[in-house]
Amino acid sequence: MRVIVDFEIDFPTPSGNKYQKMHWAAKRRLKKAFILHSRIGASGARRCPAGEHRCVTIERHGSRLLDPDNLAWGAKPLLDALVVVDLLEDDSPKHATVVYAQKKSTRKDEHMRILVEVVK
């Protein structure tokens, strides 16, 4: 696999339960923040050509560990942002394989690492 982009965002994704209970305006702000950080992190990366399959690794460093469903559900706005900035053609399994990882960290060291690779 060839790395397309590797960047960090200075805040973690919320849990799926927390995301579900957010007001629509807060969800919109969160999605805009993910788009902005993804644009900055992906500056200089090539756009995703049609039909190319990519592997996205989302590594969440948070003050508490989430169960796998909550982790994946909370990362959905981040995947949508990667589609908006053309790092992914679509977030469906046909176009992207998503790998989730998480590590426990202190509250002041919370962040995410996003790695996008081309799958041959």
Steps between C-alpha positions, in 0.01 A plus 500: 500500500617849416436781749304792355471712812575472871382777732376572852197686632533652846168368634347150501176390337207493740342170593206391288261550791626853560480578126141374482391731784668811355288789377495524119700825509772339713516207255539746215783685679674169570477396135633840387792467744583155361484636144732789588754278678483243218562769237801628692632146560443396139655805337716377215346151494363379170126465455341158494453380141182312412508135597809518724467307826654661807564390855433753775644443847346714774697482823316671787697605808241579767465521874270198494472201272181451297336176394550423126148604392521834681845563353387434141175694539675804646753502214231526231523882468877466454450250216247736342760780522759280324250452216435878481874578466537225233727268696234231454265446210233369738498354851329178389685167532531488121730805502656504846613266772487670840714379789431638846753502783503673834741566781441639843669833568477788740225754450748768396661269239177402319531494121448287191735373234362438152691295244372457144665238275441365152411129490635315197 
